[in-house]
Amino acid sequence: MESNSTNTSLQSLIHNPSQLADIIKDPARHGLDFYNGLSVKEKQYILFAAAAGLIGYAIYLGKQSA
């Protein structure tokens, strides 16, 4: 296993797809370890993307019921 402390950035996921596969397999362990190792700026990017996704999903659900 690789240590997440050496390559903990969003860009490292692009260069090392096996790290992304580990996060998908066990998000509770690998995902949180990866997230906690990110810089504050990268954490803000992830939270903004999640918020935008939730807003988009809410709009999609609202249009389905109409």
Contacts in CASP RR format, 6 or more apart in sequence:
PFRMAT RR
TARGET T0000
AUTHOR 0000-0000-0000
METHOD contacts of the structure
MODEL  1
MESNSTNTSLQSLIHNPSQLADIIKDPARHGLDFYNGLSVKEKQYILFAA
AAGLIGYAIYLGKQSA
1 22 0 8 1.000
2 16 0 8 1.000
2 18 0 8 1.000
2 19 0 8 1.000
4 19 0 8 1.000
4 30 0 8 1.000
4 33 0 8 1.000
4 34 0 8 1.000
4 37 0 8 1.000
5 37 0 8 1.000
7 15 0 8 1.000
7 16 0 8 1.000
7 19 0 8 1.000
8 34 0 8 1.000
8 37 0 8 1.000
8 38 0 8 1.000
9 38 0 8 1.000
9 39 0 8 1.000
9 42 0 8 1.000
10 38 0 8 1.000
10 42 0 8 1.000
10 45 0 8 1.000
10 46 0 8 1.000
12 19 0 8 1.000
13 19 0 8 1.000
13 20 0 8 1.000
13 23 0 8 1.000
19 30 0 8 1.000
19 34 0 8 1.000
22 30 0 8 1.000
23 30 0 8 1.000
23 31 0 8 1.000
23 34 0 8 1.000
35 43 0 8 1.000
35 46 0 8 1.000
38 46 0 8 1.000
END
